[in-house]
Amino acid sequence: MSPASSPIPTDPRSPDGGYNLHNEIDSLLGCAEDLFPLIARMSSVSNRLSEKIITQDDIPAVEEAIKVRDDLVAWQLPETYTLLPSSDQHCSLEDVVRTAEVYRLTALLHLYRAFPPLGGINIPTLADQILNCLLLIPRDSGSLCIHIWPLMAAGCEHTDPIKRILVRRRFEDIRETLKVANVDKAIELLVEVWDRKDAGDMNAGWASLARERGWHLLLG
């Protein structure tokens, strides 16, 4: 996983209107360059610790997970007055700042999901924070093109019907922005996680379900 992670691979910008997510992130979140290495570290350590029995050999990975968590908690955006507006005229500086915060929170959520023994955080509360930040960003903002990962990660945690409706509507906004069929597959994955949770599997998650289906993550 990476800042450009999506449950379903998306192609670079092409005649069908798709986006090169790596380029979009570079232009939209240049204010958060030091956050991306943290997310890469989070991804690496999450892969090492997820869905396995921890042994003595894993102690260095556990120590790294704790360090990554602390660094993500401590990370802050630069002062707003030092930031340049996005090159996308449909994306305000406020959208950029909120999106960077969403990425930080989503990295924390994924880390805690991968390795629950870290403790000390309420995942539903964190998912609410992410959704609330996303919904403060206008539905026609240019930043929506890089919201698939946070919306998926947070959306899968919601059990409240109203919040699920809000998640679905925002996914539909993203689909309208990107105009690629891959967003439909992301929605399909989301609904499957919800169905499993409703059937009693509260540990159901999008990453494990994607692996189960043989779907590969886009690493931008």
Secondary structure by P-SEA (a helix, b strand, c coil): cccccccccccccccccccaaaaaaaacccccaaaaaaaaaaaaaaaacccccccccaaaaaaaaaaaaaaaaaccccccccccccccccccaaaaaaaaaaaaaaaaaaaaaaccccccccaaaaaaaaaaaaaaccccccccccaaaaaaaaaaacccaaaaaaaaaaaaaaaaaaccaaaaaaaaaaaaaaaaaaaccccccaaaaaaaaccccccc
